[in-house]
Amino acid sequence: MVDNKKFSSTPSLKNAAPKADEKKVHHNLISADDSRTEQSRSGYTEKQRIHHNLVRADDSRTEQNRSKYTRKKRRHHNLIRDDDSRSDSLETEQSKTKKEKPTQFTEEQRERRRKERKREREREARIKDREEDRKEIERKRQEKKENRKNEKEKNEKETEDQSGTYMTQNGVKIKGKPQNGVYELHRKEKRVILTYRNGKKNGPTSVYKEEILIAQVNYIDDILHGPATQYHSNGEKEIIFNYKDNLKEGHLSTHSPNGIKMFETIYIKNLIEGKFTAYDMFGDICQVSYYRNGVKHGPCTTYFPKSQGGQPCQISHYENGLQSNNEQVFYTTGEPLQSTVYDKGRALTYPVSYHKSGKVLVDPAANKNRNSED
């Protein structure tokens, strides 16, 4: 054991040895620190290495999983590719089969298909021709309509310019449509005197031919309405009738140039209705018939002239304009001369002739039905 008092009492040890000892102690301390630092470094590195190994192990497992997943996907992809290839091959085979199908048709089937295609082409051609014809007809119709319109305008212009010019009573020519007053229209050899009010024909209108009155009518707002008369060239009345809304309405009679009545009847809405009477040149009745809606309907009797007694000459019957029932012809003295049966305008039997005494000249039993012969 070292005596501390001895060392402390020796001055050389206190002065020379402390520096070297201090250096050693310091070196040892540094070495210890370095060893601890190295140990700590090695320990930290080992931890890092373990951790790194663990991470690498995880990465390897992840890589294995990835490789497994990738292999699954690859296998699935390969399966899909196999399916696609099989589908493509199947479609190719089907397309080849479809292309090869026509070659499997028999000659009869090919002929039938050719005929069907030919009929289809012909049908399409007919439809096209009909459409072209329709268009051509429509075009011609429009062209015709346009031509008629142009022709009408041209005729009206020519008529107005060449043959007809409106003139007032004082002889002054006017242009345009008349408005109010009395005007004269000169057209070739005819001259028409008209009365206008508010641009429309209103009042009496007289027509002259070579300065001879040939007709007189009456207008109300450009519509024929009222009495109308036509004249012979000698000035005698030829036809006397009446208008209502541009249609013949009421009593009508015709006369000869000598003023003798020739016909007489009744009109309703421009159609003969009721009794129609015809007169001969002496003014005696020669025929009486009846009309309905403008056609004969009812009895029709023809008379001998008064010079021959004026008895009925023939009696017929009509239905809606067609002869029917029994037609009888008489002698001037009134005895039956002949009879014939009609139906709907057609004779059913041959005429049966009679003597004045009433004796049958042609045996009715010998007559044959015309229908059976026809």
Secondary structure, DSSP 8 states (H G I E B T S, - for coil): ---HHHHHH-HHHHHHHHHHHHHHHHHHHHHHHHHHHHHHHHHHHHHHHHHHHHHHHHHHHHHHHHHHHHHHHHHHHHHHHHHHHHHHHHHHHHHHHHHHHHHHS-HHHHHHHHHHHHHHHHHHHHHHHHHHHHHHHHHHHHHHHHHHHHHHHHHHHHIIIIIEEEEETT--B--S---SEEEEEEETTEEEEEEEETTEE-EEEEEEETTEEEEEEEEETTEE-EEEEEE-TTS-EEEEEEEETTEE-EEEEEE-TTS-EEEEEEEETTEE-EEEEEE-TTS-EEEEEEEETTEEEEEEEEE--GGGT--EEEEEEEETTEEEEEEEEE-TTS-EEEEEEEETTEE-S--EEB-TTS-BSS-GGG---HHHH-
